[in-house]
Amino acid sequence: MSLRSFHIVFITVCTLLCAFLIVWAFVLAPEPSGMATAFGVVGAIGLLLMPVYAFYFRKKANQLHL
């Protein structure tokens, strides 16, 4: 597996973990608290930014012929 492929897989796994963090914080948390809400917000930000990062990474990797 090339470094580029591993990077794409790693970004995908991170995106799925951000989605799980959101579900845990807002649905599965045993007690709603400020910390759980903060984790949910961080997960939402990550869920929005990871695909953007993946797009720019693929664009740059194609330009560099990686």
N, C-alpha and C positions, 0 to 999 in steps of 0.2 A: 504494500500500500504506500503510495507516494505521500509526501508531506502535504501536498495540496488536498488530496483526498481525505487524509486524516483531519486536516483543518476544517473541511466542510462537515465531516461527521461530528467533530467536536462542537462546532457551532450549532448543529442540529440538536445534539444532546443538551447543550446549554439552554436552547430555546424551550425544549420540552421540560427541563427542570424549572425554568421560570414559570411556565404554565402550571406545573404542579405546585409551586410556591404560592401562586395566586389562589388555587383551589384550596390548598391547606389553610391559608390565612383567612379566607372569607367563608369557607364552608366547613372544613374539618377541624378547625382549631377548637380545643376543648373549652377554652374560655376566651371570648373576644376581649382583646386588650389593645392598648396603644402599640405595643411591640408587634403583635400579629398584624395589625393594620399597616404598620411601617413595612413589614416584610412583604405584604401584599402589594403595596405601592412600588417597592423596589422590584418585585417580580413583574409587575405590569410595565415598568420602564424597560426592564431587560427584554421582555417579550416584544416590545415595540422596536427596540434598538438592534437586537440580534439579527433579524432579517435584513435590516438596512446595512449592517456591517457585512453580512454575507454577500449582499449584492456588490458592494464596493470591493470586497476581497476578490470575488470572481472576476470583476472587471479588471482589476489591477493584475491578477494572475494571468489573465488572457493577454494583456498588453505585454507582460514580461515573458510570455510563452512558457509558463511553469506547468 
